[in-house]
């Protein structure tokens, strides 16, 4: 399993697109699978900053991407 550091909408979109392409799934096929429109998938893959979080999470789930978050408070990881 590869790990990616996501710092913004653009880097998340890149990971989603690379994963989809590695699975040899077109945006249209992913649209039919998820119920998310192709233009919305395209926008998310391009790093749209105002993408609906629920849609992004659904794409991640359907592509088999798990998300792990870490936070630091005053320089100490939580």
C-alpha positions, 0 to 999 in steps of 0.5 A: 500500500502506498502512502501519500501526503495530501496537503491541498485539494490539488494533491488529493485530486492527483492521487484520485486520478492516478489511482483511477488510471492505475485501476484502468477505470475511465471517469465515465465508468467511475461516474456510473459506479459511484453515481457522481457526475463525470464533470464533478469527478473531473473537477475533483481530480483537477483539485476543485477547492469547493468540492463536496467532502461527501463526494470526495470521500465516496470517490475515495471509498469506491477507489479503495483509498483509505484516509488517515489523518494526523494532527499536531498541537503546538508541535506535538503530534496527537 
